[in-house]
Amino acid sequence: MVNHFSRLLKSVPVFALLSITHPGTSYAQSADGNLEYIDPRIGNVGQLLEPTRPTMHLPNQMIRMYPKRADYIDDQISSFPLNMVSHRLGEVFAIKPDDKPLTADSWNEQMPYDHDLEITRPWYYSTYLIDKEITVLFTPGKKAGIYRFSFPAKTAAKSILFNVYNEGPSSWNFAGNNEVTGTETYHDDIKVYVYGQFSAKGTAGVIKDGVLTKQTSIEGKDARSFITFSGDAPDNIEFKYAISYVSAQQARQNFKDEFTGVDFATLMAAAKNAWAKVVNQVQVEGGAVAQRRSFYTALYRSNERMVDINEDGHYYSGYDKKVHDSNRPFYVDDWVWDTYLALHPLRSILNPAMESDMLNSYVNMYQQSGWMPTFPVLFGDNPCMNGFHSTVMFLDDYRKGIRGFDVEKAYEGILKNATQATMLPWENGPKCELDDFYFNKGYFPALQKGEKETVSLVHSFEKRQAVAVTLGGSYDDWAVGELATELKKTNDQSIFAKRASNYKNLWNGDKKMFIPKDKDGNWINIDPKFDGGLGGRDFYDENNGWTYLWQVQHDIPGLIGLMGGKANFEAKLDRTFRESLDRSKYQFWAKFPDATGLVGQYSMGNEPSFHIPYLYNYVGAPWKTQKRIRFLLDVWYKDNIFGIPGDEDGGGMSAFVVFSSMGFYPITPGKPVYTIGSPVFSKVTISLPNGKKFKVIANNCSVINKYIQSARFNGEVLNKPWFTHEQLISGGTLELEMGPKPNKDWGI
């Protein structure tokens, strides 16, 4: 059932440059087209923190699966989840096969596997469990999936074990010798339901208090069960199942909806076709095979989240703990601090209808909870990081013509967040005295070194992040003011236009950096490279002052002015990529583990850095942007297990790769303009939903020829490194002449 390339893939190390082709054809001419380039194993070993997961799923759909293991280096699998509820926030319903007589400890056994006998594709998974001699296959649906377990020929013991991942009440119940229903309590109070059927009849049992018992049901906080098949049962046993967040009845309905007349091959073919539609929307020519693998894998990862949890016209909302009726998708699992920068802007090009549904979901969440969410997941808003960057997302999409949501209600929620919610990192709810201070003084106050925290709402680990909060708040407030302008709310526009300049209140003219102040307006004497505790969280967030030096995307001319003009700004950019850590890497990373992918003080591995190399376009040095972007893509985004320089964070890192590889980037979400970098491909064609095509043609493009010599847009000479979203969606063509040395006169 797998193609020629996938079979060969089993015997090729992941770190090799895969240039395997069908005999007599080029790589790009294979029957699967761009699907061939997707390798979910890229980035499966994190630089320091979280790896990517080799996730099997349909684009932006609820069912997601990956084998439970530490990372790609781990040669043991502990279990297979029936669903991954959130990328990092847990799974439900564990399953594992066994070919030996069961004992009370069978569930605890690890399952060694061989990396080279594992096939990982977005629509299909297969692995060989060496000790058990069992092959496990999986293919996903929308709310359903199929596992196939191939046991050794004529083995006497064939069992499938079930468990749960969460500590709340759970249950398993077997009926008719081949049906199973289950419940698991996720995140304290969310009931998740499963209904499944086996392709053969077996005998059910449970494991309770260390004893195996033949019975058909179990309830409790550690519900473990199993089904055993006789030696006469087929060697290949399939388990079809469906998940619901709504009810047990809905799980059965989801099963019926997806499996009527559908077998493993049919479901896999549908999943593969769904991915083909997504990745073939962007066609590239030229570039190395490694670059295509990185690019299309990044495009695949850009379609993991958000996920639609609407089930047959119903969805469970963690925002009011109720089930709602709706014919529109309801999307959850978004990490906006990471995704507003590039992922949402990418979707506004490739799938604006889906983006509209996501905005509508945000509005529903606000109506149901009373707050516009920041990190919306299944159980509600997970208040990670800092800032209300969904505000920027709404403005950006609105200015790109995306509608289909209640913009007045969205603005109401945005305004409430900006005036009544606390800005404190990792906190939800009403404002506190620190927020009132910000509204009055125009900056978030920091504590002096050694000063004890007096505000109980401050997170004990995340701290105040005073500079990061001030800078992020300035951007968010700018977005509120700009959306107010669009909606003709002039009073709000003037208030928030003023607040958009609050970042200037922490500019230290002597140090030429953003430096914290205390409540009395006194500068706090810090080393912006290293002070602030773990992750610099007393003052910054996950990164040091050199990264936050550039966090003024909404007012880059204003930042240039603070630095004393374009020449100083350009020199400071140069210095960012060259500045020493002033200490060993292990000392630096012991305090700043998120700041990976280092080039000088620049951290490619964390989202706040994405726009920095593009800032040269503002100061008459676009050739330096071209140089930096190509270098960063080449050094940090390899097509191997280490190929993501930091935490991927919900598609944020991947969307940066997609944009930058195509040759342009949305440097300021909220402004419908793209700035030009250096494409790695000689031609990129995006098939737009409106039926038109946007093209980037880079004549003579190569690894060496990375510098733009001249440019045309729709045949007209272009001597600036910008074009608009309107030009893009109208089906424009950007044509670049590339060469090996910079043309320092182009684009200035």
ChimeraX attribute file (.defattr): number of C-alpha atoms within 10 A of each C-alpha:
attribute: neighborCount
match mode: 1-to-1
recipient: residues
	/A:1	10
	/A:2	14
	/A:3	11
	/A:4	12
	/A:5	17
	/A:6	15
	/A:7	14
	/A:8	16
	/A:9	19
	/A:10	18
	/A:11	13
	/A:12	15
	/A:13	12
	/A:14	17
	/A:15	14
	/A:16	10
	/A:17	16
	/A:18	19
	/A:19	13
	/A:20	15
	/A:21	16
	/A:22	13
	/A:23	8
	/A:24	7
	/A:25	10
	/A:26	11
	/A:27	20
	/A:28	18
	/A:29	13
	/A:30	16
	/A:31	12
	/A:32	16
	/A:33	14
	/A:34	25
	/A:35	24
	/A:36	24
	/A:37	24
	/A:38	23
	/A:39	24
	/A:40	24
	/A:41	25
	/A:42	26
	/A:43	28
	/A:44	21
	/A:45	24
	/A:46	20
	/A:47	21
	/A:48	14
	/A:49	11
	/A:50	18
	/A:51	25
	/A:52	26
	/A:53	24
	/A:54	23
	/A:55	24
	/A:56	25
	/A:57	29
	/A:58	26
	/A:59	25
	/A:60	21
	/A:61	20
	/A:62	30
	/A:63	27
	/A:64	30
	/A:65	25
	/A:66	20
	/A:67	19
	/A:68	16
	/A:69	17
	/A:70	16
	/A:71	21
	/A:72	21
	/A:73	11
	/A:74	13
	/A:75	14
	/A:76	21
	/A:77	18
	/A:78	18
	/A:79	23
	/A:80	23
	/A:81	24
	/A:82	26
	/A:83	24
	/A:84	21
	/A:85	23
	/A:86	21
	/A:87	19
	/A:88	13
	/A:89	13
	/A:90	14
	/A:91	22
	/A:92	24
	/A:93	23
	/A:94	18
	/A:95	19
	/A:96	22
	/A:97	27
	/A:98	24
	/A:99	19
	/A:100	13
	/A:101	11
	/A:102	18
	/A:103	12
	/A:104	15
	/A:105	11
	/A:106	15
	/A:107	22
	/A:108	10
	/A:109	13
	/A:110	16
	/A:111	20
	/A:112	16
	/A:113	21
	/A:114	13
	/A:115	19
	/A:116	15
	/A:117	19
	/A:118	21
	/A:119	22
	/A:120	22
	/A:121	22
	/A:122	27
	/A:123	23
	/A:124	21
	/A:125	22
	/A:126	20
	/A:127	20
	/A:128	22
	/A:129	21
	/A:130	14
	/A:131	12
	/A:132	16
	/A:133	15
	/A:134	23
	/A:135	20
	/A:136	22
	/A:137	19
	/A:138	24
	/A:139	30
	/A:140	29
	/A:141	23
	/A:142	23
	/A:143	26
	/A:144	28
	/A:145	27
	/A:146	24
	/A:147	22
	/A:148	20
	/A:149	24
	/A:150	19
	/A:151	23
	/A:152	16
	/A:153	12
	/A:154	13
	/A:155	15
	/A:156	16
	/A:157	18
	/A:158	29
	/A:159	24
	/A:160	21
	/A:161	22
	/A:162	24
	/A:163	24
	/A:164	27
	/A:165	18
	/A:166	18
	/A:167	15
	/A:168	19
	/A:169	18
	/A:170	25
	/A:171	21
	/A:172	25
	/A:173	19
	/A:174	23
	/A:175	13
	/A:176	12
	/A:177	17
	/A:178	18
	/A:179	21
	/A:180	21
	/A:181	21
	/A:182	25
	/A:183	27
	/A:184	29
	/A:185	20
	/A:186	24
	/A:187	14
	/A:188	12
	/A:189	13
	/A:190	19
	/A:191	19
	/A:192	21
	/A:193	25
	/A:194	28
	/A:195	25
	/A:196	21
	/A:197	21
	/A:198	19
	/A:199	15
	/A:200	17
	/A:201	18
	/A:202	21
	/A:203	18
	/A:204	26
	/A:205	22
	/A:206	25
	/A:207	25
	/A:208	16
	/A:209	8
	/A:210	10
	/A:211	10
	/A:212	17
	/A:213	14
	/A:214	13
	/A:215	15
	/A:216	19
	/A:217	19
	/A:218	20
	/A:219	17
	/A:220	14
	/A:221	16
	/A:222	20
	/A:223	24
	/A:224	24
	/A:225	28
	/A:226	28
	/A:227	24
	/A:228	22
	/A:229	22
	/A:230	16
	/A:231	13
	/A:232	11
	/A:233	18
	/A:234	18
	/A:235	18
	/A:236	17
	/A:237	21
	/A:238	21
	/A:239	20
	/A:240	22
	/A:241	27
	/A:242	30
	/A:243	32
	/A:244	27
	/A:245	24
	/A:246	22
	/A:247	18
	/A:248	20
	/A:249	13
	/A:250	20
	/A:251	26
	/A:252	19
	/A:253	18
	/A:254	22
	/A:255	23
	/A:256	15
	/A:257	15
	/A:258	18
	/A:259	20
	/A:260	8
	/A:261	8
	/A:262	13
	/A:263	14
	/A:264	20
	/A:265	12
	/A:266	13
	/A:267	22
	/A:268	23
	/A:269	16
	/A:270	17
	/A:271	22
	/A:272	21
	/A:273	15
	/A:274	14
	/A:275	21
	/A:276	16
	/A:277	12
	/A:278	17
	/A:279	20
	/A:280	17
	/A:281	17
	/A:282	21
	/A:283	16
	/A:284	23
	/A:285	15
	/A:286	17
	/A:287	17
	/A:288	14
	/A:289	17
	/A:290	18
	/A:291	21
	/A:292	23
	/A:293	24
	/A:294	27
	/A:295	30
	/A:296	25
	/A:297	26
	/A:298	27
	/A:299	24
	/A:300	26
	/A:301	26
	/A:302	28
	/A:303	23
	/A:304	23
	/A:305	23
	/A:306	26
	/A:307	26
	/A:308	24
	/A:309	26
	/A:310	24
	/A:311	24
	/A:312	15
	/A:313	13
	/A:314	19
	/A:315	24
	/A:316	23
	/A:317	26
	/A:318	20
	/A:319	21
	/A:320	16
	/A:321	14
	/A:322	11
	/A:323	14
	/A:324	15
	/A:325	12
	/A:326	13
	/A:327	12
	/A:328	16
	/A:329	20
	/A:330	26
	/A:331	29
	/A:332	28
	/A:333	27
	/A:334	27
	/A:335	26
	/A:336	27
	/A:337	21
	/A:338	23
	/A:339	27
	/A:340	23
	/A:341	27
	/A:342	28
	/A:343	24
	/A:344	28
	/A:345	26
	/A:346	22
	/A:347	18
	/A:348	21
	/A:349	20
	/A:350	19
	/A:351	16
	/A:352	22
	/A:353	16
	/A:354	18
	/A:355	23
	/A:356	21
	/A:357	20
	/A:358	24
	/A:359	26
	/A:360	23
	/A:361	20
	/A:362	25
	/A:363	25
	/A:364	20
	/A:365	25
	/A:366	21
	/A:367	17
	/A:368	17
	/A:369	17
	/A:370	15
	/A:371	24
	/A:372	28
	/A:373	28
	/A:374	26
	/A:375	23
	/A:376	24
	/A:377	24
	/A:378	23
	/A:379	20
	/A:380	20
	/A:381	23
	/A:382	19
	/A:383	20
	/A:384	17
	/A:385	22
	/A:386	24
	/A:387	28
	/A:388	27
	/A:389	27
	/A:390	24
	/A:391	29
	/A:392	27
	/A:393	21
	/A:394	27
	/A:395	27
	/A:396	26
	/A:397	24
	/A:398	19
	/A:399	18
	/A:400	21
	/A:401	14
	/A:402	19
	/A:403	18
	/A:404	13
	/A:405	18
	/A:406	13
	/A:407	18
	/A:408	11
	/A:409	15
	/A:410	21
	/A:411	20
	/A:412	17
	/A:413	21
	/A:414	28
	/A:415	20
	/A:416	15
	/A:417	24
	/A:418	23
	/A:419	15
	/A:420	15
	/A:421	20
	/A:422	22
	/A:423	28
	/A:424	26
	/A:425	24
	/A:426	21
	/A:427	19
	/A:428	19
	/A:429	14
	/A:430	14
	/A:431	18
	/A:432	17
	/A:433	11
	/A:434	22
	/A:435	22
	/A:436	15
	/A:437	14
	/A:438	19
	/A:439	15
	/A:440	10
	/A:441	14
	/A:442	22
	/A:443	29
	/A:444	32
	/A:445	26
	/A:446	26
	/A:447	19
	/A:448	18
	/A:449	12
	/A:450	6
	/A:451	8
	/A:452	8
	/A:453	15
	/A:454	8
	/A:455	11
	/A:456	8
	/A:457	19
	/A:458	18
	/A:459	14
	/A:460	9
	/A:461	13
	/A:462	23
	/A:463	24
	/A:464	29
	/A:465	26
	/A:466	28
	/A:467	29
	/A:468	31
	/A:469	26
	/A:470	31
	/A:471	29
	/A:472	25
	/A:473	27
	/A:474	29
	/A:475	30
	/A:476	27
	/A:477	31
	/A:478	27
	/A:479	30
	/A:480	27
	/A:481	26
	/A:482	25
	/A:483	25
	/A:484	21
	/A:485	16
	/A:486	14
	/A:487	13
	/A:488	11
	/A:489	13
	/A:490	13
	/A:491	11
	/A:492	16
	/A:493	22
	/A:494	14
	/A:495	14
	/A:496	21
	/A:497	19
	/A:498	14
	/A:499	23
	/A:500	25
	/A:501	21
	/A:502	25
	/A:503	26
	/A:504	18
	/A:505	19
	/A:506	22
	/A:507	20
	/A:508	15
	/A:509	12
	/A:510	6
	/A:511	9
	/A:512	13
	/A:513	18
	/A:514	26
	/A:515	25
	/A:516	31
	/A:517	24
	/A:518	15
	/A:519	17
	/A:520	8
	/A:521	14
	/A:522	12
	/A:523	15
	/A:524	15
	/A:525	12
	/A:526	15
	/A:527	11
	/A:528	22
	/A:529	17
	/A:530	21
	/A:531	19
	/A:532	21
	/A:533	15
	/A:534	19
	/A:535	25
	/A:536	23
	/A:537	23
	/A:538	23
	/A:539	32
	/A:540	30
	/A:541	28
	/A:542	21
	/A:543	30
	/A:544	26
	/A:545	25
	/A:546	25
	/A:547	23
	/A:548	21
	/A:549	22
	/A:550	20
	/A:551	23
	/A:552	20
	/A:553	21
	/A:554	22
	/A:555	17
	/A:556	15
	/A:557	15
	/A:558	15
	/A:559	21
	/A:560	17
	/A:561	13
	/A:562	17
	/A:563	19
	/A:564	12
	/A:565	14
	/A:566	18
	/A:567	14
	/A:568	15
	/A:569	20
	/A:570	21
	/A:571	12
	/A:572	17
	/A:573	21
	/A:574	15
	/A:575	15
	/A:576	21
	/A:577	18
	/A:578	13
	/A:579	15
	/A:580	13
	/A:581	15
	/A:582	10
	/A:583	9
	/A:584	10
	/A:585	12
	/A:586	10
	/A:587	13
	/A:588	16
	/A:589	15
	/A:590	12
	/A:591	20
	/A:592	21
	/A:593	19
	/A:594	24
	/A:595	27
	/A:596	24
	/A:597	20
	/A:598	17
	/A:599	16
	/A:600	15
	/A:601	22
	/A:602	25
	/A:603	25
	/A:604	26
	/A:605	22
	/A:606	24
	/A:607	25
	/A:608	19
	/A:609	18
	/A:610	22
	/A:611	19
	/A:612	23
	/A:613	24
	/A:614	24
	/A:615	21
	/A:616	21
	/A:617	22
	/A:618	19
	/A:619	16
	/A:620	19
	/A:621	22
	/A:622	30
	/A:623	25
	/A:624	22
	/A:625	21
	/A:626	24
	/A:627	17
	/A:628	19
	/A:629	25
	/A:630	22
	/A:631	14
	/A:632	18
	/A:633	18
	/A:634	14
	/A:635	14
	/A:636	18
	/A:637	25
	/A:638	21
	/A:639	28
	/A:640	22
	/A:641	22
	/A:642	21
	/A:643	22
	/A:644	29
	/A:645	27
	/A:646	28
	/A:647	24
	/A:648	24
	/A:649	22
	/A:650	25
	/A:651	26
	/A:652	26
	/A:653	28
	/A:654	27
	/A:655	28
	/A:656	27
	/A:657	27
	/A:658	24
	/A:659	23
	/A:660	25
	/A:661	24
	/A:662	27
	/A:663	24
	/A:664	22
	/A:665	27
	/A:666	25
	/A:667	22
	/A:668	22
	/A:669	26
	/A:670	28
	/A:671	20
	/A:672	20
	/A:673	21
	/A:674	20
	/A:675	22
	/A:676	26
	/A:677	30
	/A:678	26
	/A:679	28
	/A:680	29
	/A:681	25
	/A:682	21
	/A:683	21
	/A:684	24
	/A:685	19
	/A:686	21
	/A:687	19
	/A:688	19
	/A:689	14
	/A:690	11
	/A:691	9
	/A:692	14
	/A:693	19
	/A:694	20
	/A:695	23
	/A:696	22
	/A:697	25
	/A:698	28
	/A:699	16
	/A:700	17
	/A:701	24
	/A:702	19
	/A:703	14
	/A:704	12
	/A:705	19
	/A:706	26
	/A:707	28
	/A:708	29
	/A:709	19
	/A:710	18
	/A:711	22
	/A:712	16
	/A:713	17
	/A:714	14
	/A:715	11
	/A:716	10
	/A:717	11
	/A:718	18
	/A:719	14
	/A:720	18
	/A:721	20
	/A:722	16
	/A:723	18
	/A:724	16
	/A:725	18
	/A:726	14
	/A:727	15
	/A:728	20
	/A:729	21
	/A:730	15
	/A:731	19
	/A:732	20
	/A:733	19
	/A:734	24
	/A:735	23
	/A:736	24
	/A:737	18
	/A:738	25
	/A:739	19
	/A:740	15
	/A:741	14
	/A:742	19
	/A:743	16
	/A:744	15
	/A:745	13
	/A:746	19
	/A:747	21
	/A:748	14
